[in-house]
């Protein structure tokens, strides 16, 4: 079943769900962080854990991560420990996934849904 991973308090996530008229499952990553299995799948599909990591998160700078040379293991660990480091929204379908809130990504989700 297609699933969207969002942060309920994120107005951008809410706007995108409404825009897409998302009829499928929605998971709030603050209440239930993404699983390691799902994160591994996403990293495999998108080329790295770094591609899934949000450097916009407030904790990124407050924890000094912006001054560190993070490894793929570091990116994975931080995302599993703290939901805020996960780019969002994430849309997962059986064969493909989409990560982020860029117009290009949202358009791709919409196009995929309308196939």
LUMMI-315325 format. One record per residue: y, z, x of N, C-alpha, C, O in turn; residue number from 1; residue in one letter. Coordinates in pm, 1 decimal. Each point is the difference from the previous one (the first is absolute). Layout:
BEGIN
       npy       npz       npx      capy      capz      capx       cpy       cpz       cpx       opy       opz       opx  num  residuo
         Y         Z         X         Y         Z         X         Y         Z         X         Y         Z         X  NUM        A
...
//
This chain:
BEGIN
       npy       npz       npx      capy      capz      capx       cpy       cpz       cpx       opy       opz       opx  num  residuo
    -118.6       0.0      84.2     118.6       0.0     -84.2     124.7       0.0      88.6       8.0      79.2      93.9    1        X
      89.1    -165.9    -121.5     124.4      -0.1      77.0      69.1     136.7      -8.3      -0.1      66.3    -103.7    2        X
      58.1     -27.8     215.3      65.4     130.4       8.6     132.2     -13.4      73.9      10.3     -72.1      99.3    3        X
      90.5     142.4    -149.0     128.7       9.1      68.4      14.2     141.1      54.4     -20.5      97.3     -72.6    4        X
      55.0     -85.9     198.8      30.0     128.2      61.7     151.1       8.1      13.5      62.7     -83.1      65.7    5        X
      -5.4     184.6    -129.2     145.7      15.2      -2.1      37.0     146.5      22.3     -86.1      87.7       6.5    6        X
     213.2     -64.9       4.7      55.1     135.0      -4.1      75.6       8.2    -132.0      97.5     -72.4     -19.9    7        X
    -141.0     159.5     -70.1      59.0       7.2    -134.1     151.0      20.1       1.5      70.3     -50.0     -87.9    8        X
     -20.6     122.5     186.5     142.8      27.8       5.7      81.3    -112.8      62.9     122.3       9.9       9.8    9        X
    -188.2    -115.2      32.2      66.8    -113.7      65.1      48.4     -98.4    -106.0     -80.7     -62.0     -69.3   10        X
     211.2      47.9      57.1      55.6     -89.6    -102.0     -35.2    -146.1      29.2     -14.2     -79.4     -93.0   11        X
       0.4      43.9     217.3     -38.3    -136.9      34.7    -141.0     -29.5     -48.2     -25.6    -106.4     -56.5   12        X
     -65.9     199.8      78.6    -138.0     -17.0     -48.1      -2.5     -13.3    -151.7     -69.1     -86.5     -53.9   13        X
     143.4     171.1     -14.3       4.9      -3.3    -146.7      56.3    -133.1     -48.9     -51.8     -58.5     -95.1   14        X
     158.1      10.7     160.4      61.2    -127.6     -38.2     -98.7    -115.4      17.3     -10.0     -87.0     -86.5   15        X
     -62.9      86.4     198.7     -96.1    -107.0      27.2    -114.2       1.8    -101.4     -40.1    -105.3     -49.6   16        X
     -12.8     223.8      18.3    -106.3       8.5    -101.0      47.3     -56.3    -133.6     -72.8     -72.8     -67.5   17        X
     194.9     107.5      30.7      56.1     -47.5    -126.9      19.8    -151.3       4.3     -32.4     -70.7     -95.4   18        X
      85.7      22.7     206.5      23.4    -142.9      19.2    -130.7     -80.0     -12.2      -3.1    -107.2     -60.4   19        X
    -102.0     160.4     117.8    -130.2     -67.5      -2.3     -75.2      21.2    -131.7     -99.1     -67.6     -27.8   20        X
     147.5     162.4     -52.4     -72.8      41.4    -120.4    -144.5      34.5      39.1     -95.8     -48.7     -60.0   21        X
      83.7     132.9     161.1    -128.6      37.3      60.4     -90.1      67.5    -102.9      30.3     110.3     -45.7   22        X
    -142.1    -176.0       8.2     -87.3      54.9    -104.1    -118.7      80.3      54.0     -83.6      46.8     -77.2   23        X
      76.4     -31.3     206.9    -118.3      58.4      62.1      24.7     144.8      45.5     103.6      59.7     -29.3   24        X
    -200.5      -6.6     100.5       6.9     138.0      47.7     118.1      20.8      95.8      32.7     -86.8      81.0   25        X
      29.2     202.8     -92.7     109.7      39.6      88.6     -34.3     136.3      57.6     -34.9      92.8     -73.1   26        X
      45.2     -81.7     205.3     -26.2     128.3      65.8     125.4      47.0      72.0      63.3     -75.2      74.1   27        X
     -29.4     199.9     -97.3     114.8      62.0      65.0     -45.7      58.0     133.8     -78.4      94.9       2.8   28        X
     126.9    -151.5     107.8     -47.3      43.3     132.2      44.1     141.8      35.6     -55.5      60.6      91.6   29        X
     153.1      -8.0    -162.0      40.8     138.5      25.6    -103.6      97.8     -53.7     -24.0     104.8      60.0   30        X
     -37.2    -138.9    -172.6    -101.6      85.8     -60.3    -137.4     -21.7      61.9     -78.5      93.7      14.5   31        X
      50.9    -217.2      21.2    -129.8     -34.4      57.1      24.3    -103.6     110.0      12.2    -119.4     -27.3   32        X
      -5.6     166.5     151.3      26.9     -91.4     111.1    -109.3    -105.5       7.8    -111.9      20.9     -46.7   33        X
     145.2    -131.6     105.1     -94.4    -110.5      14.3    -119.6      44.9      84.1      15.1      79.8      92.5   34        X
    -131.5    -130.5    -124.4    -120.8      40.7      72.7     -10.4     -75.5     132.8      60.5    -105.6      18.2   35        X
    -137.1     161.3      72.0     -20.8     -64.9     129.2     -68.2    -134.9     -18.6      32.0     -96.3      69.7   36        X
    -124.6      89.6    -162.4     -71.7    -125.6     -26.7      96.9    -110.7     -44.0      -6.9    -112.5      49.4   37        X
      95.7     145.1    -141.2      97.9     -98.1     -48.5      97.2     -35.6     111.4      34.0    -117.0      17.0   38        X
      10.6     215.1      58.2      92.3     -25.2     110.2     -64.0     -91.7     104.3      66.1     -89.6      52.6   39        X
    -194.3     111.5     -22.3     -70.9     -86.1      95.3      -7.4    -143.8     -50.7      19.3     -94.4      76.5   40        X
     -47.2      78.3    -205.3      -5.1    -134.6     -58.9     135.0     -69.3      12.9       7.8    -116.6      38.8   41        X
      98.4     189.6     -71.7     134.2     -56.9       7.1      36.9     -39.7     142.9      57.6    -106.4      22.8   42        X
     -91.0     192.5      72.6      30.3     -30.3     140.8     -74.8    -124.0      45.3      53.8     -81.9      74.5   43        X
    -176.2      68.1    -118.7     -80.0    -117.8      33.4      63.7    -126.7     -59.0       9.9    -102.4      67.6   44        X
      32.5     110.2    -192.4      59.8    -115.9     -66.8     137.8     -36.6      55.5      35.2    -117.7       7.5   45        X
      41.9     218.5      31.0     138.4     -23.4      42.4      18.7       3.5     151.4     112.1     -11.5      49.5   46        X
    -221.6      27.4      23.5       5.2     -15.7     144.8      18.3     125.5      82.3     -28.4      -0.3     119.8   47        X
      75.3     108.0    -181.2      19.5     123.5      76.3      40.7     113.4     -93.8      38.5     -21.9    -114.9   48        X
     -48.2     143.5     167.9      50.6     116.4     -74.5     152.1       0.4       5.5      66.1      43.9     -94.1   49        X
     -11.8     -92.0     202.9     144.8      -4.2      15.2      64.4     -84.3    -110.6     110.6      30.7     -44.6   50        X
    -178.5    -136.1       0.4      52.4     -85.8    -106.2      12.9      73.8    -133.4      73.1     -43.6     -88.9   51        X
    -144.2     155.0      75.8       0.3      78.6    -123.7      92.8     120.9       9.2      20.9      70.0     -99.0   52        X
      33.6     -45.9     215.5      76.7     120.9      29.3     147.5     -20.8     -32.2      60.1     -99.1      41.4   53        X
      -2.7     192.8    -115.4     141.5      -7.4     -35.8      85.5      74.3     101.3      -5.5     122.6      10.2   54        X
      83.5    -197.6      63.3      93.1      60.8      95.8     129.9      40.0     -69.1      91.0      52.1      64.4   55        X
     -81.9     -75.8    -194.0     115.7      42.8     -79.3     -13.7     144.7     -46.2      97.6      60.9     -43.6   56        X
    -217.0      -6.5      53.0     -23.8     137.3     -45.5      90.9      96.6      75.0      16.8     -10.7     121.4   57        X
      41.2     104.6    -194.3      90.9      97.2      61.2     -69.5      78.8     111.2      61.5      33.3     101.4   58        X
    -188.2      -4.3    -121.1     -73.7      78.1      99.4     -23.1     -77.0     130.7     -26.8      60.9     103.6   59        X
      36.9    -192.5    -108.0     -21.3     -81.2     119.1      97.2      41.2     110.2     -39.4      16.4     115.4   60        X
     164.6      -0.2    -151.2     100.6      42.7      98.6      -0.6     152.2      19.1      11.8      48.9     112.3   61        X
     -25.5      24.7    -221.9       7.9     146.3      11.2    -113.9      57.0      84.8      15.7     104.5      63.2   62        X
    -129.7    -172.9     -61.8    -112.4      44.3      82.8       5.4     -59.8     140.3     -85.4      28.7      83.9   63        X
     186.4    -111.9     -59.2      15.6     -60.8     131.0     -97.3    -113.6      28.2     -17.1     -40.3     115.0   64        X
     -46.3     -11.0    -219.0     -98.2    -106.6      20.3      66.1    -128.1      48.6     -63.8     -82.0      66.0   65        X
     191.4      64.6     -98.5      72.0    -119.4      42.1      18.2      -7.3     151.4      30.6    -106.5      53.6   66        X
     -49.0     217.7      14.8      15.1       1.5     145.9    -134.9      -4.0      71.9      -5.2       0.2     123.0   67        X
    -102.8      -3.7    -199.2    -134.7       0.7      57.5     -60.3    -140.0      -2.1      37.6     -84.6     -81.1   68        X
    -130.5      62.7     170.9     -77.4    -123.6       2.9    -129.4      27.9     -76.1     -97.3      49.2      57.3   69        X
      96.9     -80.8    -185.8    -113.6      34.3     -86.0    -111.7    -103.0      13.4      25.0    -120.1       9.2   70        X
    -148.3     169.4      -8.4    -117.8     -86.6       3.6     -44.7     -28.7    -143.1      50.6      60.5     -94.5   71        X
    -144.7    -152.3      79.0     -56.2     -28.1    -131.9     -62.8     126.3     -59.2      12.9      25.4    -119.8   72        X
     -80.3      53.3     202.8     -59.0     126.2     -47.8     107.6      95.5     -50.0     -19.8      70.7     -98.8   73        X
     134.6     -69.0     167.8     111.4      85.4     -42.9      51.9     -44.0    -137.1      19.0      82.4     -89.5   74        X
       3.3    -212.3      74.4      49.0     -50.3    -129.2     -96.0      38.2    -111.7      42.3      47.7    -105.3   75        X
    -170.1     -68.4     128.2    -101.1      32.0    -100.3       3.1     149.5     -33.5       2.4      38.2    -117.0   76        X
      -2.6      44.7     219.9      -2.1     145.9     -19.9     121.6      46.3     -80.3     -13.7      78.4     -93.9   77        X
     132.9    -127.0     130.8     120.4      42.6     -70.9      -1.5     -43.5    -146.2      43.6      75.3     -87.0   78        X
     -92.6    -194.6      59.2      -4.7     -45.6    -139.5    -101.3      79.4     -81.4      22.5      25.6    -118.3   79        X
    -133.1      13.5     179.6     -99.0      79.8     -72.0      47.5     143.6     -20.9     -37.1      63.8     -98.5   80        X
     119.0     -12.8     190.6      51.0     136.5     -11.0     119.7      10.5     -93.9      17.2     101.6     -67.4   81        X
      65.1    -205.4      62.4     126.2       8.2     -72.4      26.5    -129.9     -75.9      21.9    -104.8      60.7   82        X
     -24.1     112.5    -192.8      17.5    -117.9     -85.0     128.9     -76.3      27.3       5.5    -121.2     -20.4   83        X
      97.0     190.0      65.8     131.6     -62.1      15.4       1.3    -111.2     104.6      90.5     -83.5      -0.3   84        X
    -189.5      81.0      89.7      -3.8    -102.3     104.1     -63.3    -130.4     -46.3      -2.6     -97.2      75.5   85        X
     -47.1      93.3    -194.7     -66.1    -118.9     -52.5     102.7     -92.6     -64.6      76.2      42.4     -86.8   86        X
     -74.4    -168.9     129.3      87.1     -96.9     -66.3     -43.3      -9.8    -145.1    -118.0      14.7     -31.8   87        X
     212.6     -39.2     -54.6     -32.3      -7.4    -141.2      92.4     -96.2     -71.1     109.6     -29.8      47.5   88        X
    -154.5     -18.0    -161.0    -129.6      22.2     -62.5    -110.2     -81.3      67.8      26.2     -91.9      77.7   89        X
    -148.4     128.4    -109.5    -117.6     -73.8      46.1     -75.0     -44.9    -124.1     -26.8      79.7     -89.9   90        X
      -6.7    -207.1      85.7     -76.0     -56.5    -110.3    -132.7     -49.3      55.1      -3.4     -84.9      89.1   91        X
    -105.4     138.0    -141.9    -132.2     -36.8      48.1     -79.1     -66.4    -112.1     -18.8      56.4    -107.8   92        X
     -26.3    -176.9     136.7     -88.0     -74.9     -89.3    -135.8      -9.5      70.0     -13.4      43.2     114.5   93        X
     -85.8     -98.4    -181.0    -132.7     -11.1      60.6       2.8     -74.3     133.0     -61.1      44.8      97.0   94        X
     131.6    -158.0     -91.4      -7.6     -87.5     116.8     121.9       5.6      91.5      -3.8     -53.7     110.7   95        X
     110.6     117.1    -154.7     124.3      -5.2      76.0      84.2     123.8     -28.6     -17.3      66.4    -102.2   96        X
     108.2     -36.7     193.6      93.4     110.9     -21.7     139.6     -42.2      44.4      17.0     -92.9      78.9   97        X
      81.4     163.1    -131.5     139.8     -27.3      31.0      67.2     133.5      30.8     -22.4      99.0     -69.7   98        X
     104.9     -96.7     174.6      62.9     124.3      43.2     149.8     -20.9      15.0      44.7     -95.0      64.2   99        X
      31.7     184.5    -124.0     144.6      -0.9      18.2      75.9     -44.1    -123.0     -58.3     -39.3    -101.1  100        X
     190.6      46.6     112.1      85.7     -25.5    -115.7      94.0    -117.8      18.4      96.5     -14.3     -75.0  101        X
    -123.2     -70.5     174.0      86.8    -116.1      19.0     -15.5     -95.3    -117.5    -103.1      -0.5     -67.2  102        X
     203.5     -78.3      43.3      -4.7     -97.6    -109.6    -117.2     -95.1      19.7     -68.6     -35.3     -95.9  103        X
      46.2      -5.4     217.9    -110.3     -91.7      31.2    -134.9      61.9     -39.3     -85.6     -68.1     -56.4  104        X
      67.2     195.9      86.0    -124.6      69.0     -32.9     -16.3      14.8    -150.5    -107.6     -26.5     -53.7  105        X
     212.3      68.1     -13.9      -6.0      17.4    -145.8     -26.3    -134.3     -68.2     -77.1      -7.1     -95.7  106        X
     140.7     -98.5     144.4     -24.3    -133.9     -55.4    -145.3     -41.8      21.3     -60.2     -62.2     -87.6  107        X
       4.0      95.8     202.9    -139.7     -33.6      29.8     -94.9      75.4     -93.3     -98.9     -56.5     -46.6  108        X
     128.4     183.0      19.3     -81.5      77.9     -94.4       5.6     -64.8    -137.5    -103.0     -19.0     -64.7  109        X
     222.9     -14.7      20.6      16.5     -61.3    -131.1     -75.3    -132.4      -8.7     -67.7     -27.5     -99.1  110        X
      79.8     -53.4     202.8     -69.7    -127.7       2.5    -151.3      20.1      -4.3     -70.7     -71.5     -70.9  111        X
      21.9     168.5     146.6    -143.5      28.4       0.5     -46.7      45.3    -138.2    -105.9     -41.7     -47.0  112        X
     184.2     126.0     -17.2     -37.0      49.9    -133.0      -2.6    -112.2    -104.4     -74.4       7.4     -97.8  113        X
     154.4    -109.1     118.7      12.6    -107.8     -98.3     -92.3    -118.7      26.3      12.5    -103.9     -64.8  114        X
    -103.8     118.5     158.3     -94.1    -108.4      29.8     -93.6     -24.0    -115.8     -86.1     -87.7       7.4  115        X
//
